[in-house]
C-alpha cells in the first residue's frame, strides 16, 4: 500500500547522539552529543528517556513552537513496553501514539503523521524515536559486561534520539509518497545477522514503492536504508538485481555511514535511531539532494522467540521526500 500526499511537510528535525556516534563521520550533523552513556541519569533506560526529551526540546526551539502547538505525539523505541517513549511522553502530555516496528519505527511514525495531516485530522505532529546501545544489548542479547564474542555480521545498536516536526506549513521537505511495509520472513534464524533478516523486506518495499509511484531508481538523488550493515547492504543490492532486475544506484545504508573504524561496531550501526540520525543529518546539510527515498528496516523478534529457534520476520517502511528550494 502506497500513500500519496499533496500538502504535508517534514519541517524540521533534531538529532542527539552518544559517545561512539560523536566520534564518527556524522558528528558535525548532530545537534548535541554526549561523551558517556548515562547523560547525567542513573540508568541507561533513564538516559534514553532523556534523549527523547531533549530532542523534542531542540526541534520545538528550532520551529519557535511550544508543546501547545502540537496536536499529536508519535513515538517508539526498542525497550520493553516502549518505556523510553512513554516516560518522555509525560513531559508533553498531549495525545500520544506509542508505536513499534523495531528499527523501522521512525518511518512508521512519519507515515502515521503524514496520513493524519493529509486527512486534516490534525495540523501538527511530533515524531520521536530513540535507541541506546547498552539498554538494547541487555534486553536483546547479553549485557555488555558479559563480554561475549560476536560474529562479524553483527550490528551495533546506535545510541541516539531524534525528533521530527511534521505539518502543513510549507517549509523543509515535502513528503511525496509513503509505502507501508509487509512482514517478510525468508527463514533466517541468526540473531547476529540482522542484515540478512531485513534485506528481503527492504527489497519488497522498495520494489512496490517504485511500482506504485511509477518512479525509477534514477529519479532519486539518494536512496537510504536503515540498518542493514555492510553485509545486508550487499545482500539487498544482489537481491534487487536477481529478483527484480533492478540495479541500485545512488544508494547508501545508514548503518554503514554512522561509524568510522570502530571495531565494536562490526558490520555497522542498528537501532531505531540509526536511519534518522544519519538521514536527517544529511538532509539538514541539503547538499545536492533534491529527491530522497528513506527505507527504514526492522527485525520483529524478541529474545523469547529467538530462544525458541524460530525464524525472524522483518518489515521495511519507505517514505519519499523532496527538498524545497
Residue pairs with C-beta under 8 A, 6 or more apart in sequence:
1 179
1 180
2 177
2 178
2 179
2 180
2 208
2 209
2 212
2 213
3 111
3 114
3 115
3 118
3 177
3 178
3 179
3 180
4 176
4 177
4 213
5 114
5 118
5 174
5 175
5 176
5 177
5 178
6 118
7 118
7 168
7 170
8 114
8 117
8 118
8 166
8 167
8 168
8 174
8 175
9 166
9 167
9 168
9 169
9 170
9 171
9 172
9 173
9 174
9 175
9 324
10 110
10 164
10 165
10 166
10 172
10 173
10 174
10 175
10 321
11 63
11 165
11 166
11 167
11 169
11 171
11 172
11 173
12 59
12 62
12 63
12 164
12 165
12 171
12 172
13 59
13 162
13 163
13 164
13 165
13 276
13 280
13 283
13 284
14 31
14 55
14 56
14 57
14 58
14 59
14 62
14 162
14 163
14 164
15 29
15 30
15 31
15 32
15 55
15 160
15 161
15 162
15 276
15 277
15 280
15 281
15 284
16 30
16 31
16 32
16 33
16 34
16 51
16 54
16 55
16 58
16 160
16 161
16 162
17 26
17 27
17 30
17 32
17 33
17 34
17 158
17 159
17 160
17 277
18 33
18 34
18 37
18 132
18 133
18 158
18 159
18 160
19 33
19 34
19 35
19 36
19 37
19 159
20 133
20 156
20 159
20 259
20 262
20 264
20 265
21 27
21 30
21 33
21 158
21 159
21 160
21 258
21 259
21 277
22 30
22 33
22 34
22 35
23 260
23 262
24 258
24 259
24 260
24 262
25 257
25 258
25 259
25 260
26 257
26 258
26 277
26 278
26 281
27 33
29 280
29 281
29 282
29 284
29 285
30 160
30 277
30 281
31 55
31 58
32 54
32 58
37 44
37 47
37 132
37 133
37 134
37 159
38 44
38 47
39 47
39 50
39 51
40 47
40 50
41 47
41 49
41 50
44 132
44 134
44 135
44 138
45 79
45 83
45 84
45 132
45 135
47 132
47 135
48 77
48 79
48 84
48 130
48 131
48 132
48 135
48 161
49 83
49 84
49 87
49 88
50 161
51 84
51 130
51 132
51 159
51 160
51 161
51 273
52 75
52 77
52 84
52 85
52 88
52 128
52 130
52 161
52 163
53 88
53 91
54 161
55 128
55 130
55 161
55 162
55 163
56 67
56 88
56 91
56 92
56 126
56 128
56 163
58 163
59 126
59 163
59 164
59 165
60 66
60 67
60 69
60 165
62 165
63 69
63 165
65 124
65 165
67 91
67 92
67 93
67 94
69 124
70 92
70 94
70 124
70 125
70 126
71 94
71 95
71 122
71 123
71 124
71 125
72 94
72 95
72 96
72 97
72 113
72 116
72 122
72 124
72 125
72 126
73 89
73 92
73 94
73 95
73 96
73 97
73 125
73 126
73 128
74 96
74 97
74 99
74 109
74 112
74 113
74 125
74 126
74 127
74 128
75 82
75 85
75 88
75 89
75 96
75 97
75 98
75 99
75 109
75 126
75 127
75 128
75 129
76 82
76 85
76 98
76 99
76 100
76 101
76 105
76 106
76 108
76 109
76 129
76 272
77 83
77 84
77 85
77 105
77 129
77 130
77 131
77 272
78 102
78 103
78 131
78 135
78 136
78 139
78 140
78 157
78 271
78 272
79 135
79 136
79 139
80 139
82 98
82 99
82 100
84 130
84 132
85 98
85 128
85 129
85 130
86 98
88 128
89 96
89 98
92 126
97 109
97 112
99 105
99 108
99 109
99 112
101 107
101 108
101 181
101 296
101 298
101 300
101 315
101 317
102 272
102 298
102 299
102 300
102 315
103 131
103 198
103 226
103 227
103 270
103 271
103 272
103 274
103 275
103 296
103 297
103 298
103 299
104 181
104 226
104 272
104 296
104 297
104 298
104 315
104 316
104 317
105 129
105 272
105 296
105 298
106 127
106 129
106 162
106 164
106 226
106 272
106 273
106 275
106 276
106 296
107 178
107 226
107 275
107 294
107 295
107 296
107 317
107 318
107 319
108 296
108 317
109 127
109 128
109 129
109 164
110 127
110 164
110 166
110 175
110 178
110 319
111 178
111 180
111 317
111 319
112 125
112 127
113 122
113 125
113 127
113 164
113 166
114 166
114 175
114 178
114 319
115 178
116 122
116 125
117 123
117 124
117 125
117 166
117 167
117 168
123 167
123 168
124 165
124 166
124 167
125 165
125 166
125 167
126 163
126 164
126 165
126 166
127 163
127 164
127 166
128 161
128 162
128 163
128 164
129 161
129 162
129 272
129 273
129 276
130 160
130 161
130 162
130 272
130 273
131 157
131 158
131 159
131 160
131 270
131 271
131 272
131 273
131 274
132 157
132 159
133 144
133 156
133 157
133 158
133 159
133 271
134 143
134 144
134 159
136 157
136 271
137 143
137 144
137 157
138 144
139 303
140 191
140 302
140 303
141 148
141 191
141 303
142 148
150 192
150 266
151 192
151 193
151 266
152 231
152 266
152 267
153 190
153 192
153 193
153 195
153 196
153 229
153 231
153 266
153 267
154 192
154 193
154 266
154 267
155 194
155 195
155 227
155 229
155 255
155 265
155 266
155 267
155 268
155 269
155 270
156 259
156 262
156 264
156 265
156 266
156 268
156 269
156 270
157 269
157 270
157 271
158 227
158 258
158 269
158 270
158 271
158 273
158 274
158 277
159 271
159 273
160 271
160 273
160 274
160 277
161 273
162 273
162 276
162 277
162 280
164 276
164 280
166 175
170 324
171 324
172 324
173 283
173 292
173 321
173 322
173 323
173 324
174 321
174 322
174 324
175 319
175 320
175 321
176 213
176 291
176 320
176 321
176 322
177 209
177 212
177 213
177 319
177 320
178 317
178 318
178 319
178 320
179 205
179 208
179 209
179 212
179 213
179 317
179 318
179 319
180 317
181 201
181 204
181 205
181 315
181 316
181 317
181 318
182 201
182 204
182 205
182 315
183 201
183 300
183 313
183 314
183 315
184 200
184 201
184 204
184 313
184 314
184 315
184 316
185 311
185 312
185 313
185 314
186 200
186 311
187 311
188 196
188 197
188 311
188 312
189 306
189 309
189 310
189 311
189 312
190 196
190 197
191 301
191 306
191 312
193 231
193 232
194 227
194 228
194 229
194 232
194 270
194 299
195 228
195 229
195 230
195 231
195 232
195 233
195 235
195 267
196 231
196 232
196 235
197 299
197 312
197 314
198 226
198 227
198 228
198 232
198 297
198 298
198 299
198 314
198 316
199 228
199 232
199 233
199 235
199 236
199 239
199 297
200 239
200 314
201 297
201 298
201 314
201 315
201 316
202 225
202 228
202 236
202 295
202 297
202 316
203 236
203 239
203 240
203 243
203 244
204 316
205 295
205 316
205 317
205 318
206 223
206 240
206 293
206 295
206 316
206 318
207 240
207 243
207 244
207 246
209 215
209 293
209 295
209 318
209 320
210 216
210 217
210 246
213 320
215 320
217 223
217 246
217 247
217 248
217 249
217 250
217 251
218 249
218 250
219 291
220 250
220 291
220 292
220 293
220 320
221 250
221 288
221 289
221 290
221 291
221 292
222 250
222 251
222 252
222 282
222 289
222 292
222 293
223 248
223 250
223 251
223 252
223 292
223 293
223 295
224 251
224 252
224 253
224 254
224 275
224 278
224 279
224 282
224 292
224 293
224 294
224 295
225 232
225 233
225 236
225 251
225 252
225 253
225 254
225 275
225 295
225 296
225 297
225 316
226 253
226 254
226 255
226 274
226 275
226 294
226 295
226 296
226 297
226 298
226 316
227 253
227 254
227 255
227 268
227 269
227 270
227 271
227 274
227 275
227 297
228 235
228 236
228 253
228 255
228 268
228 297
229 253
229 255
229 256
229 266
229 267
229 268
229 269
229 270
230 253
230 255
230 256
230 267
230 268
231 267
232 253
232 255
232 267
233 251
233 253
233 255
233 256
236 248
236 253
237 248
237 251
240 246
240 247
240 248
241 247
241 248
253 268
254 269
254 274
254 275
254 277
254 278
254 279
255 267
255 268
255 269
255 270
255 274
256 268
257 278
258 268
258 269
258 274
258 277
258 278
259 265
259 268
259 269
272 298
275 294
275 296
279 292
279 294
282 289
283 289
283 292
283 321
283 323
286 323
289 323
290 322
290 323
291 320
291 321
291 322
291 323
292 320
292 321
292 322
292 323
293 318
293 319
293 320
293 321
294 318
294 319
294 320
294 321
295 316
295 317
295 318
296 316
296 317
296 318
297 314
297 315
297 316
298 314
298 315
298 316
299 312
299 313
299 314
300 312
300 313
300 314
300 315
301 310
301 312
301 313
305 312
306 312
